[in-house]
């Protein structure tokens, strides 16, 4: 049985995001593994080989798109602080 994520898991993986974003992510009905896949992708985006990675698909891609649609989240990523940092 696949572990279903809870709001605490989302905050832990992606840092300070709004409650509405958490609801949006939970509505995707992704598995915990898919959330971790997105978190790993976000952590490795600055990697030199980042362009060569396989694209995210399904729920993971939806979550990534949700996070990247948030201006503050993108700004934190671009500043090098990362989410929650």
N, C-alpha and C positions, 0 to 999 in steps of 0.2 A: 504494500500500500504506500502510495506516494504522500509525503508530508505536505499538507496545505499550509501556505504561509499565513501568518497573522500580521496585524499592523506593526507589532514590535519588531518582527523580522524585517519588514520593509524599512522602518526607520534605522535599524541597525546596519542594513546593507547600503542604504542610499543617503543617510544623513538627514538633516533637517529639511523636510518637505512638508507641504501643507496637508491637512487632513483630507482635502478634496483629491489631491494627487494619490494619496494612499487608497482612497475609495476607488478611484479610477483604475489603479493597479490591481486591487482585489477583484474588481469586476471582470478583468481579463481571465480570471480563474486559472492562473498559471500555477505550476508546481513550485515547490521550494527550489528544486534543481534549476528550473528556468530562471528564477530570480537570481540565483547565484551565477548563472551563466551571464546574465546582463551585468551584474556587479563586476565579474571578472573582466568582461569586455571593457567596461568603463575604466577599470584600473589599468588596463594594458593599452589603451588608445594611444598613448604617447610612445609606445614601442615602435622602433624603426620598422619592424615587419608588420605593423598593424594593417597596412593595406592588403597584405597577402592572406589574411585570415578569412575563413569562410563566413558568409553573411549570417546574421541571426535570422531565424525563421519563426513563424507561428507566434505563440504567446510571448516569447523572449523579444522578438522584433517589436511587438505591440508595446511592451513595457519600455523598451529603449526609446521608441518614438514618443511615448508619454513624457518620459524624463527629459528628452532633448527639446520638447516643446516648451519647457519652462525656462524662461529667460534667466532667472537667478541661478538655476542649476547649471546652465551652459556657461554663465559668467564665472562661477566658481571653478568649473572644469578648466576654462581658458586661463584663469589666473594662476593655475598650478596648485591651488589649495585643495581641490577635490571636494567631494561632498562631505559635509560635516567637519571639514578641516580648517 
